Amino acid sequence: MNTYDVAVIGSGPGGYVAAIRCAQLGLKTVIIEKYNTLGGTCLNVGCIPSKALLDSSHHYYDATKHFKTHGIEVKGLELNFEQMIVRKNEVVSQTSGGINYLMDKNKIDTLQGIGSFKDATHIIITKEDGSSEEIEATKTIIATGSKPSTLPFIEIDKKRVITSTEALSLNEIPKHLIVIGGGVIGLELGSVYSRLGSQVSVIEYMPTITPGMDAMLSKELQKSLKKQGIKFFTSHKVTSVVNNGDEVVITADNKKGVPTEFKGDYTLVSVGRNPYTKGLGLENIGVKVTERGQIEINEQLQTNVSNIYAIGDVVKGAMLAHKAEEEGTMVAEIIAGQKPHIDYNLIPGVVYTWPEVACVGKTEEQLKEAGVKYKAGSFAMRALGRARASMDIDGQIKVLADAETDEILGVHMIGARAADMIAEAVIAMEFRASSEDIARSSHAHPTYTEAFKEACLAVHDRAIHS
């Protein structure tokens, strides 16, 4: 029987980062993965493939809508959707292969199969052919991630009624894609197919899309996507989804309780994700799980079984790849005797639509609810020279700062490259910068990031270009 200092179950961003950090710290490490490829949901059927399709569809959309204005005349433009999927698969393959390289580089053993606890220090790995192998591990990190969730009355047939996994590998472009759920995943995949010519309708139970984000972001994003042709039906409660073969019929009650019928050839169910613990054998070792299916942990990401840790989507908190990475690093360092820390308030959120949406820290609604006195400054992207040059004028940046100390409490942005720009806000808040600190820092011109400086100036009614 092989013995290890640390076993990691699951090879997504949380798991593989945890394994690498353990190996860097001198711990003999093994990673156990159920599927044939490493990388988990993010690399195989999540972040990476969706961004590949978002980029490809963005190029096509620009070519059809914007190139002529730029003075680029394109004749005979055709969409090769099959090649688009091929390219997406290549990106996934290259990225997953990169994880294999990192495992070899760091001398981490890789075992394929379903890892299940025999007891707290012994794990049985059941392979595809039915054979099994047992290993011993002093510590174990559970990083098994999440799976798409659904509503009790919806049958996911993976043909016409689909999840994000199937939406990434369709054989055709839908004529009418109905998205149930106006959250991040639904809006990103809805954007892909809207750009490629699908009619897209988004049905959301809450009064706004992207619930939980600052109200300004939700409002601005819906306005931008509506201009692109996506239709929104907020405050609608889906009550029925019926697959009639080539057509899916959805019934939803509007805010007045009146039933409304929607018909499309595909329906994407995007109502969140659930922690995935199937097959782990948690009951064999008494690891506690919450009513929501999340593994219970303490502040050190330790379960009630002292040598077992859990990270990422399988525990409480935002289901974000970079959150899982931070937790993977933290657990590895705790196991090695170090004292790391994560400030969950400073983990950014991003929506990779166009314009992109990004945020970090508290929303204006949260500050009001908590009774925190704050100042706000906003700056519209259309006032930037760079935005006008690139024709990306939608969006704005809002900065929230403490009314007394001026410390930045939250930054909310929508616009071109917001996903990259949010990093400046995260660093600023990590070092407890004031809005004046950013306002007095030189930002290259012309860039999108000038909007962050201008929003910080606006906190003090000093914005130059608005």
N, C-alpha and C positions, 0 to 999 in steps of 0.2 A: 504493500500500500504506500502510495506517495504521500508525503507529509509536507505541509506548507505553513508559513507564518500567517499568510492571508489568502483567503479565497474570495473572489469577486464573482457574484452571480449576476450576469447581464453585462453586455458590452457596449451599451449606449454611451453618450458623452459622460455621464456620471461614472459608469462602471470602468470604461477604459482609462479615463483620467485618474481615477482612484488607483487602478492597477499600476499605471506608470509611476505615479507619485510614490506608491509603496515600494516599487522596485528601486526607484531613485534613492530611497531612504534605507536601502539594504535589506529589505524584507523579501523572503522567497515567496513569490506570488503566482497564483494561477487564476485564470479568468474562464468562466463557464458560460457558454452561449448556446441557447436553444436552436438558433437558426444557422444556416450554412455560412452566412456572412456576418462579419462583425460590424458594429456601429449602431445597432438598435434601431428604434423608430426613426430617430433624427436623420441618420445617414441613409437609411434604406427606403422609408416610406413617409418621411416627414420634412424636416427643415431643408435638407439638401436637394432632393428631387423637386420639391415645390418651388424653391428659389430658381432652379434651372428652368422650369417651365415659366415662371414669372419673368425671368430675363428674356427668354426666347419670345414670349408673347408680347413683351414690351417692345422689342425690336420690330416685330411685325406691326404692332399698333402705330408706332412712330412712322414706319414706312407708309402706312395707308393714310394716316391722319396729318402728319407734320412735315414729312420730307419736302412736299411741294412748297411749303412756306419757306423752308430753308434754301430753296432753289435747287432741289434735287428732284429731277423728273425720272420716275421709275415706270417703265412700260412692261406689261406682261407679268406683273407681280403675282406670284402664286404661293399658296400656303401648302407646305408638305408636312402635314401633321405627323405622319409616320416617322419622318426624319427627326422631328422635334422630340418625339418619345425616345427614339434611338439615342439622340444626344443626351437626353436626361439620364438614360440608363448608363451611358458611358461615364457621365459625371459621378453617378452613384458608385459605379464599379471602381473608378479611380480613387475615390475618397475612402471606400471600404478597404481597398487594397493598401491604402496608406496606413490604416489602423493595423493591418497584419504586419506591415513593416515595423511599426512602432513596438508591437509586441515582441517581435524577434530582436529588435535593437536593444530592448530593455530586459531581454532574457526572461520573459513572462510565458509560462506554459499556457496553452490554449486547449480547452476541452470542449467538444461540441456535444450537446445533449441537454436534457432537462435536469437541472440540479435540484435535488430534494434532500432535506435534512433527515438523517437517520437519528441523530442526536445532535447536541450543541456543537460538537467538534468533528462530526463525520457526515460527509455529503455523498449521496449516491447519484451518479450521472447516468441517466438512461439515454442510450443512443437511438438513432433512427431505426437501426436494424433490430432493436429489442435487447441488445446486449447492454451490460452495465459495468460501471467501474466505481469503486469507492475510494475516496481520498480523505485525508485528515487535515484539518485546518485549525490553527489556534484561534484565529479571528476570521469572521466572515462579514463581507459587506454585501447587502442585498441591493441590487440596482436593476430591478426587473421592469421598471418603467410603467407605462400605461397603454390602454387600448381605447379605441373610440367607443363612446357610450351611445345609447339610443333611448328612445322612449318605449315604455312597456308594450304599446299597441303597434309598434312599427316592426315589421319583419325586414331585416336587411338581407336582400337576396343577392347582393353583389353584382347584379346585372343592370337593373333599372333603379332600384333603391340601394344607394351605395354609401360608403364611408369615404373618408379622405384617401384611404389606401387605394381603392378602386379608381377614384377620380384622377389619380396620378398616372394611370395606365389604360385609359379608355381607347377603344379602337376607332372611335369617331368623335367628331365635335358635336355636342348636343345642339339640337335646334332650340330647345327651351330647358334650361337647367334651373330647377327650383332648389334653393338652398334653405334648409331648415336650420336656423341659428345664425345670428348676425355677429358672431364672435370672430376672432382672428383667423382661424382656419377656413371658415366658410367664406369670409370676405376675400382672402388670398386666392383660393381656388375659384371662387366666383369671378374674380378679376381676370384670371387666366383665360377662362372660356368666354367672358364678355369681350375681351380684346380679340379673340379669334373668331368672333361672329355670332356667338350664342346669345339668345335672349336670356337674361339672368334675373330671376326674382328671388329676393331674400325675405323670408318670413321670420320675424323675431318676436318672441314672447314679451320682452321688456319694451318700455317706451322708446328706448334708444338702442342703436347698435353699439358694439364694443362696451357692454355694461361694465362698470367698474373703473373705466378710464375717465379722465377729466371731461366734463360735459363739453368743453370747447372742442376737444379732439373728436368726440363722437359727432358733433354737429358739423364740423368742417369736413370730416371724412365722408359722411353721408352726402353732403352737398357735392363734393368732388366726384364721388362714384356715380351719383345720380346724373351728373353732366356727361359721364362716360356711357350712360345708357342702362345702368343697373337700376332695377325697380325695388323699392323697399316697402314692406308691409309690417310696420312695428305695431306693438300691442295686439298681436294676433296669436291666439293659442291654437296650435295644431291639434285636432281631435281625431283625424283619420288619414291614413295613407294607404291607397289601394293600387296595386300594380295590375293593370289590365292587359299586359302583354307588351305592346309597343307604347303604352301611355300610362303615366302615373297620375292618379287623381288624389289631390290633397284637399281636405276640408279643414278650415281654421275659423275660429270665432274671433271677430274683430273686437275692439274695446267696448262696443255696445252689446256684445254677445250675439251678434248676428252672424250666422255661418256664411263663409265665403269659400268658393271652390276655385282651385288652381289646377291646371293641367299642363304637364310637361313630359318630355320623353325620358328625362333623368331627374332623380331627386337625390341631392346630397344631404345626408343627415349629419349635421355638424353641431351637436348639442353638448360638446365637451368630451372629456376623456375620464376613464376610471382607472385607478391603480390596478396593476396586474400582479397577482400573487399565486395564480393557479399552478399547482404542481410543486410548490416550494416545500410542502409538508410542514408548514408553520405550526400546525396542531401537534406535531410530534415533539416539539421543543417548547411549546407554550408561549410563543411570541404573540403579544397582544395586537389586535387589529381593531380600528375604530368602526363605527357604524357605516362610515363612508368607504370602508375597505382599505383605508390607509394604515400602514404599519405605525404603531405608536412609538415615538422616540422622545428622548430628553434633549436638552440643549446641546449635548455633544453628539447628537444623532445616534445614540445608543438605544437599543430596544430594552425591554425588561429582562432579556437574557443578556447578561453583561458582555459576552464576547461577540455578540451579533449586532451589527450596525445596519442602518438602512438610509438610502439617499435618493434624491431625484423625485420623479413623478409618483413613486410608490409611498411617499411620505407627504405630510402637510406642506402647503405653500404653493406658489405658482408653478405650473408645469412648463418649465423653461429649460432648454438644454444648458444654457450658461449657469443657471442656478444649480443644476445637477453637477456641473463641472466644479463649481466652487465647493459644493458639499463633498464631492469625491476627494478633492485635495485636502479639505479640512479633516475628514475621517482618517485618511492616510497619516496625516501629521499627528493627530491625536493618538493613533495606535503606536506611532514612533516616539511618543512621549513629549511632543511639542504642545504649544498652547495657541492654536490658531483661532480665528474669529471671523464670522460672517455678519455683515450688517445687511439684513434682508431688505431694509428700506432703500438700499442703494443698488438693488438689482434691477436693471432697466427692463422695460417691456417694449416690444417692437411689433408693428404690423407692416408686412412687406408688400402692401398695395402700392399704387402710385397715385398721388403722393404717398410717401412713407409716413408712418406715425411712430413716434418714440416718446417715452416718458420715463422719469425716475423721481422717486420721492413722493411727497404727499400731493393729492389733488386739492383743488380749491374747495371742493365739497367736504373733504376730510378735515381740512383746517377749520372750516366754519363749524362743523359738527363738534370738533374738539375745543372750540372756543379760543383758538390760537389767533392772535392779532398778527396780520401779515400785510405786506404791500405786494401789488402785482404790476408787472410790466409786460406789454405785448408788442410784437412787431410783425407786420405783414410781409410775407416773402416777396410779394409783387413789388415792394419798394427796393428790392436788391437789383443792382445792375447785372449780377451773375444770373439771377433768376429770369430776368427779361431776355438776356442773351440766349439762354437755353430753352426759353418758352415754358419754364416750370414755375409759374407764378402763383399757383394755388398754395394756400396754407399760411401758417403763422407760428410764432414761438411765444410761449408765455412763461415767465419766470415768477415764482412766488418766493418772497423773502420775508424773514422775521421783521416785524415792524420796529423792533427796538435794536436788535443786534445786526440786522441786514444779512444774516446767514441765509444762504439759499436753502429753501425747504422743499422745493419741487420745480421741475422743469418739464414742460409739455410742448412737444413740437410736432408739426405736420408740414411736410414739404419734401422737396427733392433731397435725397441723401440723409434724411433724418436718422435712419438706422445707424449711420456712421457718426453723425454729429452728436448723438446723445452721449458718446464716450467722454466728450469734453465736460459735459454737465456732471457725469458720474465722478470723474476725477476731481472736479471743483468741489463737489459735495463731500467726497471722501476726505478731503483736506479742509473741510468746513469753511470754504471760501464764502465771502460776501458777494452780493451782486456788484458792489463797487469794485471788488477785485477783478472780476471779469470785464467790467466796463472800462477799466484802466489798462487792460491787457491788449496789446496790438494784435489785430486779426488781419490776415492778408486780404488784399482787395484785388479783384472781385472774387469773393467766395460766398458760399451759402452760410458759413459759420459767422459771418458778420451779423446775421440776424440774431444770433445769441447775444452778441455784444450789445446790439441795439436794444434788445428786450431788457437787458440788465440796466442799460442807461434809462430806459423807460420807467423802471422801478422808481427812479428819482426824478421823473419828468424831464429827462435830459436827452431823449432820443434825438439824433441828428437828422435822420432821413425820413421822419414822419411827423 
